[in-house]
């Protein structure tokens, strides 16, 4: 971590939050005698706090590097000189994680509370609101639960059968006993509504523009669906005889 120590952590550790933890300790230990340590440490901590709260900017990365360099060169003792070490190590090896916090407002590890609604949602590549549809399924309101799933992922039938279920790996219930079988609940929910035709609602006024989507795989069909909801004229071109891409041709 930049100060002569090595710490082993797993993928549930957010490196931005981890660096912030070290800064909180270092700033509390500062004697305050020299300005680079006393003020620089606090500015670094404030900057990292903004990033963990989703309020950071790309300029903050350069600010961190600038303050860290000055603290290393101008602090009177080793505490101030080594305080930026964990932060700079984090940026050096995990800069993309810092950028993800800033640009995408996402904490992949699920540790920054301001950026995480629930760990299961955070783990889902599509960001599906699984707690919401799980609650609705428990009440027998399958159509409403399916509508929530379709807002982020319109292919609940296929997803309920082949999804790697990253959400289950981060399910908080698993911290007590066993995680909820979210994928199977999703499959059950979709199967209950399989006989009912679904036409996505229009959400905007009709437009004169026409758009062609090349490829009728999951991404192409999702793009076409969202464009159609905004009432563009949409044409989907697909080489295979059926739509669906790998969902139709690659899943047994």
Number of C-alpha atoms within 10 A of each C-alpha: 16 14 14 8 7 8 5 5 10 7 9 11 16 22 24 24 21 16 21 22 15 17 23 15 11 20 22 12 12 18 11 13 11 16 14 22 31 20 16 23 24 18 17 24 22 13 19 25 17 16 28 24 18 21 15 20 16 12 9 18 19 11 14 20 16 12 18 24 15 16 25 20 11 14 20 15 13 11 18 29 20 19 27 30 21 23 27 20 16 22 20 10 10 14 15 12 18 27 19 15 23 23 14 11 19 22 28 20 19 22 20 21 13 15 19 19 12 18 21 23 21 22 22 19 12 12 15 20 20 21 15 13 24 20 13 18 19 12 10 13 14 22 17 15 24 24 17 18 22 16 14 15 18 18 17 21 17 15 18 20 15 12 13 12 19 17 25 21 16 21 21 16 12 12 9 8 8 12 15 16 12 20 21 15 17 24 17 18 26 23 14 13 14 11 8 8 7 9 8 14 12 13 11 12 9 13 10 7 9 11 13 12 16 15 18 21 19 18 15 19 20 17 16 23 18 17 18 20 17 16 19 19 15 17 13 15 13 16 10 13 6 11 19 19 19 12 15 14 12 8 10 6
